[in-house]
């Protein structure tokens, strides 16, 4: 019998395979891929009604962060997004440690959207814009600003209207007289800990030592720019601006692990190039140093890609920074990032979004971007990845067109499926298959209440 109004009317619009009240989570599986552009783990949450939710564990993070939460989700109704999020949020943390909780929250949101037949942006309150401005990250590994400028100009020719480049230690540390460095410190930043299986205990120990060397916070490295170093960085961005012009927004990232004082020196020197923002000059936890940094320069100061939960942003919002840059795959997911964006708006702070994974992460971010008023631009790392659009079906191809993502009016994330043939060709080293059984996580248990 046809139903016409109210909740009954809503039922007429739901996926015919789905009765949301009786929807239950039956399984959680992953596919660990590499090269899109970095490493990440695609996540599927399966249900008793045939619909599947898609999520993704952040670039560089372990899939374990999601898998360890499986037993806490089995048998639950995925549409109870916030209730389940609050159950698992204590198992996330800053940086990549937020990857599991965030991946799951995104997959739950995808499922709820599919079950009720609405796009995620509509679950967040609807649209502020039809399409999402994408900014194109461009690692400046080139020795000259002119060459980096040409690469950025090629982005503009593709239609991008917002750019980002690196400017800091990496561009000048090989030049004699450019950097003050205690012996051996720079070498530590040039060696990355390897991934995958270590052959011997000594190899494992060496990898851990390489990790430790990269893990020294900025105030303790003893690295400083010399005046010559600052001159070279000034010249580098000057050359870039000469190629791309002075009108297109240009954000700056990867200054290097230098001190607050070096960050202030660099920021003041490059004010004349009107950067869109200067990003992650120091660890985000040093809230008072951020206040001093922003007060010392007219360059908008930005941070946030490693912050978990809205409460992690609150001290920074009070410090006076100009732009936050959350990553949905660290923050706790979609609803949490919407809340973070709104909190930033209350402080007069703009929100850009960090993103460095597959179209699953891109769509999760795009839904928040259209639904949050103070959104500015969404990061995109995969211009050179020719199989990036082929990872999924159901989206416009290319998804990023003329520098923008148009968010489709489809349920959930708007993605139909993941293409197994494509991702199977891009598995992380040591990974033997995709969507393999995760039964060994079904009974993971610990009494984890944090109070008594
Ligand atoms: Mg960054």
Boltz pocket constraint, residues with backbone or C-beta under 6 A from the ligand:
constraints:
  - pocket:
      binder: B
      contacts: [[A, 253], [A, 254], [A, 279], [A, 280], [A, 305]]
      max_distance: 6.0
